[in-house]
Amino acid sequence: MNRELMAPTKVLLTADRTLMSNYRNDEFLGFGTTAPPNVVPDWFFQLLFFPPIKTLNGIPIQAPYGLRKIEAQLLNEGFEVLTADLS
């Protein structure tokens, strides 16, 4: 079937809370998310290593780099893409 005649496929991109973060603009803090979380309380672990990103009605103001790369390629391929923070 001719893809150009078909309606675009809709794709919803999201990630778990450790990936849906900007790591305080320091990508090396992202490695902290792989540490055992039982050493410090969960709220402190999250606050320190992967604070939530800013959203507007669940849509990230700036999605994490990896999701942006995937979103860009899907858009280039003709998909209709929405990146959302479901946490």
JOCOR-V693183 format. One record per residue. N is the residue number from 0. RES is the residue in one letter. OMEGA is omega as a letter, one per 20 degrees, with the letter a starting at -180 (* if undefined). NEAR is the number of other ideal C-beta (glycine too) atoms within 8 Angstrom. Layout:
BEGIN
N;RES;OMEGA;NEAR
N;RES;OMEGA;NEAR
END
This chain:
BEGIN
0;M;a;4
1;N;a;5
2;R;a;6
3;E;r;4
4;L;a;5
5;M;r;7
6;A;a;3
7;P;r;7
8;T;a;6
9;K;a;8
10;V;r;9
11;L;r;7
12;L;r;13
13;T;a;8
14;A;r;9
15;D;a;6
16;R;r;10
17;T;r;9
18;L;a;9
19;M;a;15
20;S;r;13
21;N;r;8
22;Y;a;11
23;R;a;6
24;N;r;4
25;D;a;6
26;E;r;5
27;F;r;6
28;L;r;11
29;G;r;11
30;F;r;6
31;G;r;9
32;T;r;8
33;T;r;4
34;A;r;8
35;P;a;4
36;P;a;7
37;N;a;3
38;V;r;6
39;V;r;6
40;P;a;5
41;D;a;6
42;W;r;6
43;F;r;8
44;F;r;12
45;Q;a;11
46;L;a;7
47;L;a;8
48;F;a;13
49;F;r;13
50;P;a;8
51;P;r;11
52;I;r;13
53;K;r;7
54;T;r;10
55;L;a;6
56;N;r;4
57;G;r;7
58;I;a;10
59;P;r;12
60;I;r;7
61;Q;a;6
62;A;r;9
63;P;a;12
64;Y;a;5
65;G;r;8
66;L;r;13
67;R;r;10
68;K;r;8
69;I;r;9
70;E;a;12
71;A;a;8
72;Q;r;8
73;L;r;11
74;L;r;9
75;N;a;6
76;E;r;6
77;G;r;6
78;F;r;10
79;E;a;7
80;V;r;10
81;L;r;9
82;T;a;12
83;A;r;10
84;D;a;11
85;L;a;5
86;S;*;6
END
